[in-house]
Amino acid sequence: MLSSLDNARILAGGQSLMPMMNMRYVMVDHLIDLNDAAGLFGISIDGDRVHIGAMTRQRDILGCPELTTCSPIFTEALQQIGHIQTRNRGTIGGSLSHLDPAAELPGLMSLHEASLTLSKQGSERTVSMDEFAVGYMTPCIEPDEILTGVTFKTWPKGHGFDFREFAQRHGDFAIVGIATLLTLGNDERIDRIACVLIGIDYKPVRLSTIEAMLLGQKPSDDLFQEIGEIAREINMLDDALIPESYRKQLAAVLLRRSLQSATKRAMRDRNA
């Protein structure tokens, strides 16, 4: 159907598309509603492998104990998305395809190195979150493709995690957000870590250089203070409402606090 219609858009939960249509930011001739499409709903977990259908509601992710038990960061992050009313309708696929720079779900997918499945009649392909975002609010979805699901691996039991963001009001889009996962070895040094910032660029920014600096280090407040200051060196969005300097200040503070919180949780689980 997509390939046979001009100026058509996919309707998932409608929490991003409909407001943009109301404000005339988006003008479409055809809407294709996926709410009765089979095979695009649900969460399946096989060992450490998780698959989430693109039409799965955000509330259903929050309400899946099998997922939130092994990946509790999803609970922490999804509670920051809009409000209960929007989470009741909003879908993971809709949020990823809308690709707002401050959105929580793209950040989580980048954090977990997820594979995104794009399908069209007769074929499908998979891309990483980094490949998926090709520009400001622009995914690499071809006109005749749809996002059908995401797949990622969970982290081992006992990992530390933290998600936090700064917004002017609860439910507003974040100005800056940070997601962190880490594990500690027997010597209490960091042996695995992933950190992603949202709201600072057109797509989630994986802090690979900072991760490399932290590997093998013993956590301390002084270390995390130093790492937070390094975040100020990252180029960030700059606009009339939120200057780059403000985003850098937020990133430095949020990164430090996130590392401290994730470490405390990892330590707590080790000592439980």
QUIHU-V968404 format. One record per residue. N is the residue number from 0. RES is the residue in one letter. BURIAL is + if it has 24 or more other C-alpha atoms within 12 Angstrom, else -. D_CENTER is the distance of its C-alpha to the mean C-alpha in Angstrom with 2 decimals. Layout:
# QUIHU-V968404
n->(N N)
res->(RES RES)
burial->(BURIAL BURIAL)
d_center->(D_CENTER D_CENTER)
This chain:
# QUIHU-V968404
n->(0 1 2 3 4 5 6 7 8 9 10 11 12 13 14 15 16 17 18 19 20 21 22 23 24 25 26 27 28 29 30 31 32 33 34 35 36 37 38 39 40 41 42 43 44 45 46 47 48 49 50 51 52 53 54 55 56 57 58 59 60 61 62 63 64 65 66 67 68 69 70 71 72 73 74 75 76 77 78 79 80 81 82 83 84 85 86 87 88 89 90 91 92 93 94 95 96 97 98 99 100 101 102 103 104 105 106 107 108 109 110 111 112 113 114 115 116 117 118 119 120 121 122 123 124 125 126 127 128 129 130 131 132 133 134 135 136 137 138 139 140 141 142 143 144 145 146 147 148 149 150 151 152 153 154 155 156 157 158 159 160 161 162 163 164 165 166 167 168 169 170 171 172 173 174 175 176 177 178 179 180 181 182 183 184 185 186 187 188 189 190 191 192 193 194 195 196 197 198 199 200 201 202 203 204 205 206 207 208 209 210 211 212 213 214 215 216 217 218 219 220 221 222 223 224 225 226 227 228 229 230 231 232 233 234 235 236 237 238 239 240 241 242 243 244 245 246 247 248 249 250 251 252 253 254 255 256 257 258 259 260 261 262 263 264 265 266 267 268 269 270 271)
res->(M L S S L D N A R I L A G G Q S L M P M M N M R Y V M V D H L I D L N D A A G L F G I S I D G D R V H I G A M T R Q R D I L G C P E L T T C S P I F T E A L Q Q I G H I Q T R N R G T I G G S L S H L D P A A E L P G L M S L H E A S L T L S K Q G S E R T V S M D E F A V G Y M T P C I E P D E I L T G V T F K T W P K G H G F D F R E F A Q R H G D F A I V G I A T L L T L G N D E R I D R I A C V L I G I D Y K P V R L S T I E A M L L G Q K P S D D L F Q E I G E I A R E I N M L D D A L I P E S Y R K Q L A A V L L R R S L Q S A T K R A M R D R N A)
burial->(- + - - - - - - + + + + + + + + + + - - - - - - - - - - - - - + - + + - - - - + + + + + + - - - + + + + + + + + + + + + + + - + - - + + - + + + + + + + + + + + + + - - - + + + + + + + + + + + + + + + + + + + + + + + + + + + + + + + + + + - - - - - + + + + + + + + + - - - + - + + + - - + + + + + + + + + + + + - - + + + + + + + + + - - - - + - - + + + + + + + + + + + - - - - - + + + + + + + + + + + + + + + + + + - - + + - + + - - + + + - - - - + - - + + - + + + - + - + + - - - - - - + - - + + + + + + + + + + + + + + + + + + + + + - - - - -)
d_center->(29.44 26.89 29.25 32.22 31.00 30.73 28.06 26.19 22.68 20.73 20.44 17.84 17.33 18.63 16.65 15.80 18.64 21.47 21.23 21.16 24.17 25.91 25.71 26.88 24.00 23.81 27.08 27.26 30.28 28.78 25.98 25.19 24.07 22.15 22.56 25.46 24.18 24.77 22.50 19.14 18.69 18.12 16.62 18.70 18.78 21.30 21.67 18.50 17.19 14.92 14.93 13.44 15.32 13.85 15.96 14.94 14.76 12.18 15.35 16.15 13.07 14.06 17.59 17.36 19.00 18.98 15.20 14.82 17.86 16.74 13.09 13.66 10.47 9.22 12.21 11.69 8.27 9.31 12.62 11.45 10.64 14.01 16.84 18.22 19.73 16.69 14.74 17.95 17.69 14.16 12.73 9.59 11.42 12.39 9.15 8.12 11.77 12.15 9.65 10.28 9.81 8.95 6.53 4.25 2.98 3.05 2.41 2.93 4.72 6.10 7.00 8.71 10.17 9.83 12.58 12.42 15.88 17.63 21.00 24.17 27.71 28.98 26.13 22.49 20.42 17.26 15.09 12.40 9.15 11.38 14.19 12.49 12.11 15.77 16.20 15.43 13.86 15.41 14.11 16.68 17.78 21.58 23.60 24.65 21.36 18.75 15.43 16.67 14.14 11.66 13.02 12.10 14.19 14.14 15.53 19.19 20.56 21.07 18.15 17.16 13.81 12.73 10.16 11.89 12.04 15.14 16.03 19.62 19.60 17.60 15.71 15.78 13.04 12.20 14.40 12.56 9.94 9.72 8.32 11.24 12.79 16.49 19.72 23.29 26.32 29.75 30.71 27.82 26.39 22.78 22.75 19.08 16.11 12.60 11.24 8.54 9.37 7.98 10.87 13.28 13.29 12.74 9.62 7.38 10.34 10.96 13.97 16.17 19.40 18.76 17.75 21.05 22.94 21.88 22.70 26.07 26.23 27.35 25.10 26.86 26.38 28.18 25.93 22.74 24.56 25.40 21.91 20.65 23.39 22.40 19.08 21.43 22.46 19.24 19.76 17.70 17.92 21.28 22.57 25.40 23.54 21.31 23.03 21.48 23.48 21.85 18.29 19.71 21.32 18.23 16.26 19.31 19.68 16.14 15.86 19.28 18.69 15.48 17.50 20.40 18.69 17.08 20.54 22.39 20.55 21.24 24.82 25.26 24.43 26.76 29.51 29.13)
